[in-house]
Amino acid sequence: MKPICRYILSTLLSLLPTLMVAQESGRRDWSTRGISIPEVTVSAARTMKDIGTQQTSFDSTTLKENIALSMADVLTYNSSIFVKNYGRATLSTVAFRGTSPSHTQVSWNGMKINNPMLGMTDFSMIPSYFIDDASLLHGTSSVGETGGGLGGSVKLSTRPAAARGFGVQYIQGVGSFRTFDEFLRLTYGNKNWQVSTRAVYSSSPNEYKYRNHDKKENVYDSEMNIIDQYYPIERNRSGSYKDLHLLQEVYYNTCRGDRFGLNAWYINSNRELAMLTTDYGDDTEFDNRQREQTFRGVLSWDHLRKDWKVGAKAGYIYTWMAYDYKRDPGNGVMTSMTRSRSRVNTFYGRVDGEYYIGEKWLLTANLTAHQHIVESRDKNIIRQDGDRAIVGYRKGRIELSGSVSAKWRPIEPLGIVLVLREEMFGREWTPVIPALFVDGVLSKRGNVVAKASVSRNFRFPSLNDLYFLPGGNPDLRKESGWTYDVGVSFAVGREKLYSLSGSVNWFDSRVKDWIIWLPTPKGFFSPENVKDVHAYGVEMKADLEVTPATDWNLSLNGTFSWTPSINCGEPRTPADKSVGKQLPYVPEFSSSVTGRIGWRRWTFTYKWCYYSER
Amino acid sequence: MKGRGLIGWLMVGVLMMSTSCMKWEYGLEEEFDTSTSAEGLFICNEGNFQYGNSTLSYYDPITESVQNEVFYRANAMKLGDVAQSMTIRDGKGWVVVNNSHVVFAIDINTFREVGRITNLTSPRYMHFVSDTKAYITQLWDNRIFIVDPSRYQVTGYIECPGMTMESGSTEQMVQYGKYVYVNCWSYQNRILKIDTETDQVVDELVVGIQPTSLALDCNGKLWTLTDGGYEGSPYGHEAPSLYRIDAESFTIEQQFRFRFGDAPSEVQLNGTRDRLYWINRDIWEMDVTADRAPVRPFLPDNGTIYYGLTVCPRTGDVYIADAIDYVQPGMIYRYSREGKLLDEFYVGITPGAFSWK
């Protein structure tokens, strides 16, 4: 892993809504200077739903301060989790606490969006412009939402725009290397209806010059002896992309306790995969490209009453992915070397309910079902009998996950939660997955809250782990682990002057039967249950807001993680030196800092993140 | 006005910070001279696919010393992505770097680059026909590339029958007389015979599923190992075999069957080309005139998947590559011809191929 060190992302002009209509202008003075709203401290009782959970929430400022970013970028610079990416519009994965990306469960409006073939989610395909609420549930805290999150889970959702009448928002982002991002949002709303249409189109030829220090160019004499060498200046021509996202939302609120929602998200992506810096091929002779079309739709209904609530959701995901690796053999025709196609159909359903018994008890229950139907067509071959055949697989799998929880607050400073979850993938059930959360207020003055939790968890192999040809291993065992969390948080401040909050959290988790893909003597990779991993460490975060003078605002947000993730398995051979050491490509330290200086409507933002090298 | 001035200074600050965050790691060219050592062994460490971290190691069997990353250290540039094989001829080592689409020629004493061949599809192995003609086999191409090593240029192609670009796979080559034989591996089951005068495939022989490697013994017999495919493969799945093929008549003389599910690979010969070695979990040894496969291994497996094998042409010592977990630096074990461990040393990630100086 290369360290992503000292990246500076300077959002100099944080002028988010540059064009707003249907807005009546008032006095010229504040319409040009803007209104500086003093900081408001909002006090509320701690919600019972969040008892004991370690959660990182992202506010709208964070999500929308640079709407050209994907969720991968937002998480990189605003959280301590490990975001692995290879540049803009390339595969970006997220991992918590020294685990792998497939140990992170991701949901969008309640529907799990992890690719059932790969087990992970590509965050570069999620524009932050489409997300209104985002939160991270670290470790044990994910069990309350879903199973399989051995590292944690990411909750992404949209919400009604709170529009009155028609509204139009258009934003254009212009970046280096002819990168353009277009954002359009149309809204309509009244007392009952909220309708929103969002579109994002991002494109770039991503063509730029750079000096390649991984190669040298040779200068030969007439006898073909090298007489000089130099690091060439090359032009990257193989990383272009065009991504289109459309999001349609319709919400209806009866204002009598019933809410209905429709969310439909369409993605059309066409991305070249840039050549390695050590590739000596002619970029005009090779085409290495991935395309994707995805549709995600969720229908939801919530019925709310004073002491209870029920809800139901139904959803559908269709994903078509294509990978093509082609070469011009010299006749001017790009010819396939690899032609891979996959289709995923997922049907989703969920029911849930909540019931308050007085002010001290909250009972919840939910049941979620995902039915995946997957077709993978990876390679065209000529069989021994001369016929054509395709290497691939077609499988279906139903995944059920249900949980019940009891949340109890016997006295105001103390909260206790017990969650019991059960999962079934295919025909295999997990044992009961328990999770226990406790929190308590240690000091009201500093809002000091201590939290502790413990949970068991399981993750089933992905469909590729089981069935991919060649290499899929149907004998894989599910991964399992126990996680323990202890933490404390505080929040202090003085109105109109400053606010300071922070938290520190210790975690300890052990994962058994870790699945890893390894080469075989037959020349392909195959997954095996090999490692027992002990992941532990500390997560810290702090937020400071200062108002030094009228019209001025300063803020500083920082995160730090120390996440040893140690291979505790048996040595594969006597020469194996990995036992007792950090897992490869998993950083032990990570940190991020965001600083902002605000003056009226102007904001200067400085972002920095760091991952240690491993 | 004060506000505007402040914004201006902030912009200047941003520009200054943006230009100060670049840091390059330049390599220095290191001087090597191994011309005095009587023998030497190059080890191609594949690295990890798409990581561009393949390396070249050099081992001196006399002094029992190893130098790792010699290509990078001598040339101050990376070797590339997946160093597949290396062939030595007349003081030049030809390192085939598969996913970098290049073959580097290096001085085998200084490790300095002396030239390179590009415009390749997915090169696997190189075989010299003469000083001015060599063949380079390919994966994902139905052609074998003809090159002029003296000019580092592709000069032509050999069309291989029964393959498309997508199903194309040609691998190791040996020469008997004017004919070059090549095994076709991925979703293939044939040995091709190429006339080096016309650069055309003149014959082919069907063996088992996926012949992985090829060798020519002192008696003019070709030896190839098939891996038998894999479970669920639309191409078929069968028990692997070791084949002895008469090069002259191009017919199968004998088939040694392995158990279903075995995965033999890396057929190799000793210096006198009369003893055969291969990997099938353990390391096996057999006389080239034997009629039956051995029942006991030459070296029992020590709990790993051996990934590479070679035999010293001078001493008969056996070298085995242990890729361990394919992520950490691999280990090379050196055994005497009697099976006694003589030395062991760490090299780069995923050591797979060897070449003797």
Interface residues (C-beta under 8 A of the other chain):
Chain A: R6 Y7 I8 S10 L12 H213 D214 K215 K216 N218 Y220 M224 N225 I226 Q229 Y231 L276 T277 T278 D279 Y280 G281 D282 E285 Y325 R327 P329 T335 S336 M337 T338 R339 K379 N380 I381 I382 R383 Q384 A389 I390 V391 Y393 L469 P470 G471 G472 L518 P519 T520 P521 K522 G523 F524 V530 R572 T573 P574 A575 D576 K577 S578 P584 I597 W599 R600 W602 F604 Y606
Chain B: G3 L6 I7 L10 M11 V14 M17 S18 C21 W24 E25 Y26 Q50 G52 N75 A76 M77 K78 L79 G80 D81 V97 N99 S100 H101 V102 E113 V114 G115 R116 T118 N119 L120 T121 S122 W140 D141 R143 S150 R151 Y152 G162 M163 T164 M165 E166 S167 W185 S186 Y187 N189 I209 Q210 T212 D227 Y230 G232 S233 P234 Y235 G236 A263 P264 S265 I279 N302 G303 T304 I305 Y306 Y307 D322 A323 I324 D325 Y326 V327 Q328 P329 G330 M331 E344 Y346 T350
